[in-house]
Amino acid sequence: MTAPSAYTSDMLPAGIRARHIDNGNGLLMHVLEAGPGLQPEKCEAVFGRAASLANEPSPTTPVLLLLHGFPELAYSWRKIMPALAASGYHVIAPDQRGYGRTQGGDNTYTSDLAPFRVLNLVRDALGLVAAMGYRSVDAVIGHDFGAPVAAACAVARPDVFKSVALMSAPFAGVPAWPVAQNSAPIKLSAQPLSAMTGLADPGLDAAFAHLTPSRKHYQWFYSTPEANADMQNCPAGVHAFLRAYYHMKSADWTANKPHPLAAWTADAMAELPTYYVMNQSDGMAATVAPHLPSSSAVAANRWLPDHELAVYASEYTRNGFQGGLNWYRAVTGGLFASDLKTFAGTKITIPTCFIAGASDWGIYQKPGDFEAMQTTACTKFSGAHIIQGAGHWVQQEQPDAVISALSAFLAAHR
C-alpha cells in the first residue's frame, strides 16, 4: 500500500502547511506547521518527503511544539496554530508515533512495545526539533495523552524545553526518591503516578469487576487485542463512532459534570462516566453509541463540523487505532512508570501551566493528581485555567479561550 502524502492545502486553515520530516528516531513524521516567514504554499511537493532543515523561519525564531492525544491527530491543533504563529512563534504539530500520516515503526498489536515507552516518545520530539534546525523549544504543549509526554519532556530535558503547558491530563509527578530520610526504604512501585502512568496494577481492574454492575477501566480495555477492531470495525462505522466519542467527552454532552473523587478506589472511581470506567460487557463502540447526537445537533456543531470530523475518520479508517492503543499497553504494562523511576525525586522545574475544559472529567480521573500537580510536582506552576463551555477537546471547543490562556502564559515566560 502506498504511504499517504502530507495534507493538501485545501484540508488546512490558511497559514498552515504540512510536510514529512525524518526525525532521526525511525519515523518520517507528518508535521503541520505555521509561523512567521513560512510559506504555506511550499508543502511536501517542494521540500520532498525526507526534507529537514528546510524551514523558512530563522533558527532563532521561538518555537512551540504541540503534542496531541488519543484518538486525535496533529489536526487537532488547527484552530489555535494560526493565532500562535501570528504572535511570532514557529508552531509545530506532528502526528505522533503510531498516528495519522507519520510513517515508520511497527504499529501492530504484536509489536515490540519499547518504541512506545515515554522516554522514546520524548526522543521522537527531540529528534523532530533537531531535524527542523532548532536547539530549544519555548514551550511544549501537550493535550490528553500528549500531556504526560510533554511532562516527560520537561522532566528529562529542561535544557531544551523552556516551559510546558499541560492540557486536560494533570501530571502528579515522578515517583519519590526510594529512601526517605531517617526511615525505611520506600518501594518506588508504591508511589502515586499520574492517570496516564499509574495503572500498571491489575488489582484495581479486578476491583472494578466486582462492582455491581461490573465495570472495567478504559485503559485496560484499550490494552486488549480486541480494542482496535471494536472501534475500527464497529457496525456504525468509524465516522459515527468518532462523532459519538467526541460528543460524549465534550461540553455538548450535558451529563458531564466533573468533580473531585474521594479516593483511588474502584467504588469512588465508578462515579466516572462509562467512557472512563466502562460496563464490563461493553466495548468502547457500544459505550458511546447510545449517545450519538442527532443529525440536527451535528448540523449545529461549530467546533467539529462533519467535514472536519471526516479528516479524523479517514485517517482512523485507513490506519486503525492500534498505533495509539500501543501507548496504553505501555502504560498498563508498567513501562511508563518504569521510565519515570529514572527521575525519582525530581520535579518539573520549568514554568508550567494547566488548561482544561470545565466539563472535562479528565481533570479528576485520577484522584489527587490535579492537586499534586499544583503543589508538589512542579516548582514553577503558574496557574490552572478551567475554561467554561469546553469538555475534553478544549482547544477545539473553545479555541479563543485557549489562545488567550496560552498567550498570557507564554508572554510571562518568553
C-alpha positions in Angstrom: 0.0 0.0 0.0 1.3 3.4 -0.9 2.1 5.6 2.0 -0.1 8.7 2.2 1.3 12.1 1.3 1.1 15.1 3.5 -2.2 17.0 3.8 -3.0 19.3 0.9 -3.7 23.0 1.4 -7.5 22.5 1.0 -7.6 20.4 4.1 -6.0 23.0 6.3 -6.8 26.5 7.6 -5.0 29.4 5.9 -1.4 29.8 7.1 -0.8 26.1 8.0 1.1 23.7 5.8 2.0 20.0 6.0 5.1 18.0 5.2 7.1 14.9 6.2 10.3 15.2 8.2 12.7 12.4 9.2 13.1 12.7 13.0 16.2 10.5 13.2 14.4 8.1 15.5 12.9 5.8 13.0 10.0 8.0 11.9 9.1 10.1 8.9 6.8 12.4 10.8 3.8 14.1 9.3 4.0 17.7 10.6 1.7 20.6 10.5 3.4 24.0 10.9 2.7 27.7 10.9 4.9 30.6 11.6 6.5 34.0 10.5 8.2 33.8 7.2 6.9 30.3 6.5 5.4 29.9 3.0 2.3 27.8 3.3 2.3 27.0 -0.4 5.7 25.3 -0.1 4.4 22.0 1.1 5.7 18.5 0.6 5.8 18.8 -3.2 8.6 21.4 -2.8 10.6 20.0 0.1 10.3 16.3 -0.5 9.2 13.7 1.9 12.5 13.4 3.8 13.1 17.1 4.0 14.8 18.6 7.0 16.3 22.0 7.8 14.1 23.4 5.1 12.0 25.7 7.2 12.0 29.4 6.2 11.7 30.8 9.7 15.1 31.8 11.2 16.7 29.3 13.5 16.3 31.9 16.2 12.5 32.1 15.9 10.8 31.0 19.1 9.3 27.5 18.8 6.1 25.9 20.1 5.8 22.1 19.9 2.2 20.8 20.2 1.6 17.1 21.1 -1.9 15.6 20.5 -3.6 12.8 22.4 -5.9 9.9 21.6 -7.8 9.4 19.3 -6.6 12.6 17.7 -4.0 13.9 15.2 -1.8 17.0 14.7 -5.0 18.3 13.0 -6.5 18.8 16.5 -4.4 21.9 16.9 -5.6 23.6 13.7 -7.8 26.1 15.4 -5.1 27.7 17.6 -2.0 27.4 15.4 -2.5 30.5 13.2 -3.0 32.8 16.2 0.1 31.5 18.0 2.0 31.9 14.8 0.8 35.4 14.5 2.5 36.1 17.9 5.8 35.3 16.3 6.2 31.6 17.0 7.1 28.8 14.7 4.3 26.4 15.7 5.0 22.7 15.0 2.4 19.9 15.5 3.3 16.3 14.5 1.2 13.2 14.1 2.8 11.3 16.9 4.2 7.8 16.8 1.5 5.4 15.5 -0.8 8.1 14.4 -2.1 9.6 11.2 0.3 10.0 8.3 3.5 9.6 10.3 5.4 6.6 8.9 7.7 4.1 10.4 7.7 1.6 13.2 5.5 -1.4 13.9 2.1 -0.4 15.0 0.5 -3.8 15.3 -0.7 -5.5 18.4 2.2 -7.9 18.4 4.8 -5.2 18.0 7.6 -4.6 20.5 6.3 -2.0 22.9 9.8 -0.5 23.6 9.3 2.3 21.0 6.1 3.3 22.8 7.9 3.9 26.1 7.6 7.5 27.3 11.3 8.2 27.0 11.3 7.1 23.4 8.3 9.4 22.7 10.5 12.2 24.2 13.2 11.1 21.8 10.7 11.5 18.9 10.1 15.1 20.0 13.7 15.9 20.4 14.6 14.4 17.0 11.9 16.4 15.3 13.0 19.7 16.9 16.7 19.0 15.9 15.7 18.0 12.3 13.9 21.3 12.0 17.1 23.2 12.9 16.4 24.2 16.5 18.2 23.6 19.8 15.4 24.6 22.1 11.6 25.0 22.3 9.9 27.9 24.1 7.1 25.7 25.2 6.0 22.1 24.7 2.2 21.9 24.9 0.5 18.5 25.3 -3.2 17.6 25.3 -4.7 14.3 26.7 -2.0 11.6 26.2 0.2 14.3 24.8 0.3 15.9 28.3 2.3 13.1 30.0 4.7 13.1 27.1 5.1 16.9 27.4 5.6 16.5 31.1 8.3 13.8 30.5 10.0 16.2 28.1 10.0 18.8 30.9 11.4 16.3 33.4 14.0 14.8 31.1 15.3 17.8 29.1 14.6 21.2 30.8 17.6 22.5 28.9 15.7 22.0 25.6 12.1 22.6 26.7 11.9 26.0 28.4 8.3 25.8 29.6 5.4 23.4 29.5 1.6 23.6 29.2 -0.4 20.6 30.1 -4.0 20.2 28.9 -6.8 18.0 30.2 -4.4 15.4 31.9 -2.8 16.6 35.1 0.7 15.4 36.0 1.2 14.3 39.6 4.9 13.9 39.3 7.5 11.2 39.2 8.0 8.6 41.9 9.5 9.7 45.2 13.2 9.1 46.0 13.3 5.4 47.1 14.8 6.1 50.5 13.2 8.6 52.8 15.4 10.3 55.3 15.5 8.5 58.7 13.0 5.9 57.7 12.7 2.5 56.0 13.1 2.3 52.2 10.2 3.2 50.1 9.1 1.0 47.2 9.0 3.0 44.0 6.2 0.9 42.7 4.0 2.1 45.6 4.3 5.8 44.7 1.3 7.5 43.1 1.7 8.4 39.4 -0.4 10.4 37.0 -3.5 8.9 35.4 -1.6 8.2 32.2 1.2 6.4 34.0 -0.2 4.8 37.1 -2.5 2.0 36.0 0.0 -0.9 36.0 -2.0 -2.5 38.8 -4.3 -5.3 37.7 -5.7 -5.4 41.2 -7.6 -2.2 40.5 -9.2 -3.6 37.4 -10.2 -6.7 39.4 -11.9 -4.5 41.9 -13.9 -2.8 39.1 -15.1 -6.3 38.0 -16.6 -6.9 41.5 -18.8 -3.8 41.3 -22.5 -4.1 40.6 -22.9 -3.8 37.7 -19.3 -4.9 37.0 -17.1 -2.3 35.3 -13.6 -2.1 33.8 -11.2 0.8 33.3 -10.9 2.0 29.7 -7.1 1.9 29.7 -7.2 -1.8 30.4 -9.8 -2.4 27.7 -7.6 -0.4 25.3 -4.8 -2.8 26.1 -6.7 -5.8 24.9 -6.3 -7.5 21.5 -9.9 -6.7 20.6 -9.9 -3.0 21.3 -8.8 -1.9 17.8 -11.4 -4.0 15.9 -14.1 -2.9 18.3 -13.6 0.7 17.1 -12.3 0.3 13.6 -14.9 -2.3 12.6 -17.9 -1.1 14.6 -21.2 -1.5 12.9 -21.9 2.2 12.6 -18.5 2.9 11.0 -15.6 5.0 12.2 -17.1 8.3 11.4 -20.2 7.7 13.5 -18.1 6.1 16.3 -15.8 9.2 16.5 -18.8 11.5 16.4 -20.3 9.8 19.4 -17.0 9.5 21.2 -16.1 13.2 20.7 -19.6 14.3 21.6 -19.8 12.2 24.8 -16.5 13.8 26.1 -17.4 17.3 25.2 -19.4 20.1 26.9 -22.2 19.3 24.5 -23.0 16.1 26.5 -24.8 17.7 29.4 -24.2 14.7 31.7 -20.6 15.8 32.1 -20.5 17.4 35.5 -17.0 16.6 36.8 -16.0 16.9 40.4 -13.1 15.6 42.6 -13.3 11.9 43.5 -12.8 10.7 47.1 -10.1 8.1 46.6 -8.1 5.9 44.2 -10.6 3.0 44.7 -13.0 1.2 42.4 -16.0 2.4 44.4 -15.0 6.1 44.1 -13.9 5.9 40.5 -17.2 4.2 39.5 -18.6 7.8 39.6 -16.7 8.4 36.3 -18.7 8.3 33.1 -18.7 5.0 31.2 -16.2 6.2 28.7 -13.6 6.1 31.6 -15.0 3.2 33.7 -16.8 1.1 31.2 -19.5 -1.5 31.7 -17.8 -4.9 31.8 -19.8 -6.3 28.9 -19.3 -3.4 26.5 -16.5 -2.3 24.2 -15.9 1.4 23.6 -18.1 1.5 20.4 -21.1 0.1 22.3 -20.4 2.5 25.2 -20.6 5.7 23.2 -23.1 4.6 20.5 -26.3 5.4 22.5 -25.0 9.0 22.8 -24.6 9.7 19.1 -26.0 13.2 18.6 -29.0 13.8 16.3 -28.5 15.0 12.8 -29.8 18.4 13.8 -27.2 18.6 16.6 -24.4 17.6 14.2 -25.5 20.3 11.8 -25.4 22.9 14.6 -22.0 21.8 15.8 -19.5 24.6 15.2 -16.4 23.2 16.9 -16.3 20.0 14.9 -18.4 20.1 11.7 -18.7 17.0 9.7 -16.2 17.9 7.1 -13.6 18.3 9.8 -14.6 15.1 11.6 -14.1 13.4 8.2 -10.4 14.1 8.4 -10.1 12.0 11.6 -12.4 9.3 10.2 -10.4 8.9 7.1 -7.1 8.5 9.0 -8.5 6.0 11.5 -10.4 4.1 8.9 -7.2 3.6 6.9 -4.8 3.1 9.9 -7.0 1.7 12.6 -6.4 2.7 16.2 -3.7 0.2 17.2 -0.7 2.6 17.0 -2.3 4.8 19.6 -3.6 1.9 21.6 0.0 0.7 22.0 0.7 3.7 24.1 -1.9 2.4 26.6 -0.4 -1.1 26.5 2.9 0.5 27.5 1.1 2.2 30.5 -0.7 -0.9 31.7 2.5 -2.9 31.2 4.3 -0.6 33.6 6.8 0.8 31.0 5.8 4.4 31.5 6.2 4.2 35.3 9.4 2.3 34.9 10.9 5.1 32.7 9.9 7.8 35.2 11.6 6.0 38.0 14.8 7.1 36.4 13.9 10.6 37.5 12.8 9.6 41.1 12.7 12.5 43.4 12.9 15.3 40.7 10.2 17.8 39.8 9.3 19.8 36.8 11.5 22.9 37.2 10.4 24.9 34.2 7.4 27.2 34.1 4.2 25.2 33.9 0.5 25.8 33.4 -2.6 23.7 33.1 -5.6 24.2 30.8 -8.8 22.2 30.7 -12.5 22.4 30.0 -14.9 22.9 32.9 -16.8 19.9 31.6 -13.7 17.6 31.3 -13.7 14.6 33.7 -10.0 14.2 32.7 -9.1 16.7 35.4 -10.2 14.3 38.1 -9.9 10.8 36.5 -7.1 10.1 38.9 -7.9 11.3 42.4 -5.3 13.7 43.7 -3.4 14.4 40.5 -4.9 17.8 39.9 -3.9 18.9 43.4 -0.4 17.3 43.3 0.4 19.0 40.0 -0.1 22.4 41.6 1.5 21.7 45.0 4.3 19.1 44.7 5.1 18.1 41.1 6.1 21.5 39.7 8.3 24.1 41.2 7.1 27.0 38.9 3.4 26.3 38.5 1.8 29.5 37.2 -1.9 28.5 37.3 -4.7 26.3 36.2 -7.1 27.7 33.6 -10.5 25.9 33.7 -12.4 27.0 30.6 -16.2 27.3 30.6 -18.1 25.8 27.6 -15.5 23.2 26.9 -15.1 19.5 27.7 -12.2 17.3 26.9 -11.4 18.7 23.5 -10.7 22.2 24.9 -8.5 23.6 22.1 -11.2 22.7 19.6 -14.3 23.5 21.6 -13.1 26.9 22.9 -10.0 27.9 20.8 -10.2 31.6 21.6 -10.1 31.0 25.4 -7.2 28.5 25.0 -5.3 31.0 22.8 -5.8 33.7 25.4 -4.6 31.4 28.3 -1.5 30.2 26.3 -0.6 33.7 25.1 -0.6 35.1 28.7 1.5 32.1 29.9 4.0 32.4 27.0 4.3 36.2 27.4 5.0 35.9 31.1 7.9 33.4 30.4 9.2 34.4 27.0 
